[in-house]
Amino acid sequence: MAIKNILLPSKHIAEDIGAQDFQWLAISPYHAQTVLELEGYHKDPFDRLLIAQAKYEVIQVVTYDRIFTDYLDDVLLIRK
């Protein structure tokens, strides 16, 4: 798998994402249901939604937050 990069901050993030072949992931009712099934390790609601989406869709998350590894097997940890 090739590593993709988005240079941030960007004033054109929507265009930058599309230009690099990243995909948008809309929030679905299945993601919301998965949030309710998560253990309570992480308290941030936005991060919990990202974790739920990654669990449900079986996709990798790139983050500096080590708590994600308590929920997911496929986490790429980066340095802050």
N, C-alpha and C positions, 0 to 999 in steps of 0.2 A: 504494500500500500504506500503510495506517495504521500509525503507530508505536505500539507497545504499551509500557507501563511496568509494572514490578513494583517496588514500594517495598520495599527491603531495609534492614536485616534484618527478617525476619518470622518469627514463631513459628508461622505457619500457611501455610507456603510451598506445600504441596500444594493447599490450598483456594484460595489466591491465584492460582496458575497456572490452575486450572480456571475460576475466576471471570472471568479475562481472556481466555479462549479460546485459551490456549497449549496445545500438544499435548505429551504425553509421548512420548519416543522411546526405545524399549527397545533394548538392545544385541543385535544379531543376529550369527550366524556370518559373514555377509557383511561386517559392519563389522570383525570381527576379521581377516578375510582382507585387507581394505583396509589395515589397520594395517601388515601385513607388507609391503605394496607401497609404503609411504611412504619418501621419502628421509629421511636422518637429521638434518635441520636441528634439529628439536625433540627434546629428550631426555625431557621430562615424559610419562610413560605416559598419564596422564589426558587431557592436552591432545592427545596423538597419537590417542587414541580419539575425542575430539570432532572432530578434523580428519577422521578416517576416516569418521565418521558423516556429516559435512557433504558430503564428497566423494561418498560412495555415494548419499546421499539427494538430492543437489543442492539443498542448503538453505544459507541465509545464516547466518554466525556473527557474533555481536556480542562483541567482545573488546577489551582494551587491549593485547594481545600481538601486536606487529607480525610475529612469525615466522609467524603464521597466513597472512599474505599470500604467503609463499613456497610455500604449498601450494594455496591457494584463490583463486579470482577474486572471489567474493562474500563479502567480509569488511567489516563495519562496525566501524571502529576508533573507540574512545571514549577519552577522557582519563581517566587514573587519578586 
